[in-house]
Amino acid sequence: MIYKATIAILLLALPAQADVFDNCMDATERGDRPAALAATSTILEITPAPSDLPDGVFRCFEFATGEQHIYVPSDQKIMSRSALQESLNNNIKSLVKQADDWQDKVRSRRISACKNLYKKDPDTTILNPICYDIFMVTGLPE
């Protein structure tokens, strides 16, 4: 029963989506920026955004906002190019920070391992190339 109700709601929403797309494109053709902006706001609320948007919808977004918009398949939404660029930049910064954190953890663990080895066998440890490089920077453990 719930399944049928869900399908019915989805089917009822399809004509409304088509109408808002048509309204957006009609507003663009008429040169009615406020109506186009209202339509684009409504379109942005559709989640997930349909992947098969008419080309005229993107012209409507550009007319209404002054920015190019594109459909982003991975997010299933429409984004302005500037918002997409900002999102990508934030993702890159996050990945770089994560990589730096991992490098710091590995570096710290290597230093700890070399100090522990030095306590057990200083002569062999000092001949280990990795530990040698570490001790040249950090000094010999006490």
N, C-alpha and C positions, 0 to 999 in steps of 0.2 A: 504494500500500500504506500509506504513512504517512497519507494522507488518510483512509482507512477506519479506521485505528487511532485517529486523532484524533476522528472522529465517534463511534466506539464509546465512547471515554472520556467524551466530553461527554454521551452518552445515559445512561451509567451514573451520572453525577453528578446528573442531574435528579431521580431519585427520592430521593437523599440530601438534596438541597436541600429538596424538598417535606417530607421527614421532619423536618428541623430546624425548618422553619417551623411544622409541626404541633406539634412538641415545645414550641416557644416559646409558642404559643397555648394549648396544654394546660396548661403550667406556670403561665401567667397565670390561667387559669380555676381551677386548684387553689390558687392563692395561694402557689406555691412559688417564691419569689424567687431562691434559689441556682440552681435548674434553669433559670429564665428567663434569668438572667444568663449562665449557661453557653451557652445556646442563642443569645443575642444575640452573644456573643463569636464563636461559630462562624459566624453569619450575616455578621458584619463581615469575616470572612476570605474570603468569596465575592467574587471579582474577575473581571469587573465584576459589581456587584450587579444582579440582575434588576430591570427597571423595573416589572414587574407583580406586586409583592408584595401578598399579602393584607393587608387593613386591620388584621386582628388582630395582625400582626407589629409594627406601630407601637405598638399598645396594649401589647404585650409589652415593647418597648423602654422605654416610659414606666414600666411597672410595675417592670422590672428595674433601671433606672438612675435613675429619678426625673426624667428629662428627656425632652422631646419630641424625636423624631428624624424626619427627613424624607429622602426620596430626592432626591439632587442629580443631575439628568440630565447636566449638563456634566461632572461628575466620575465619573458612573456608580457612585456609592457612597452609602451611608447615613451621614448625619452628624447629630450632635445639633445643635439650634438654636444652642447657645452656641459649638460648634466651627465651625459655618458662619459665625456672626457674626464670630468671631475671624479666620477665613480671609479674609472680605470686608474687614475692617479692615486686615489686613496687605497685601492687594492694593491697597487705596486708598492706604495709606502709600507703597507701592512706586511707584505711579503718580505720586503727588505729588512724590516725590523725583526721579523720572525727568524730570518736567516742569520742576522747579527746575534740574536739571542742564542741560537743554536751554536754558533761559532764560539761565543763566550763560554757556554756550558762545556763544550768539548775542550776548549783551551784550559779552563779551570780544572777539568778532570785530568787532563794530561799532566798539568803541573803537580797535582796531588799524587798521581801515580808515580811520577819521577821522584818526588820527595820520599814517598814510601819505599821505593826501590833503593834509593840512596841510603836510607837508614839500614837496610838489610845488607847491601853490597855496594859500597861507594865506588870501588874501582870499576866494576862492570857497568854500573849506571852511568858514570861519567864518560864511558866509551860509547854509550848508546847515542846515536846521532840526534835523535829527537830530544832526549834529556839534555844532551850537551847544548843544543840550541836554546832550550828553555833556561838552563842555568847561566848561559852567557847573558841573558836578559834579566833574570830574576836574582842571580847570585846563587851560591851554594847554600843548601839548607843548613841550619845550625845543628 
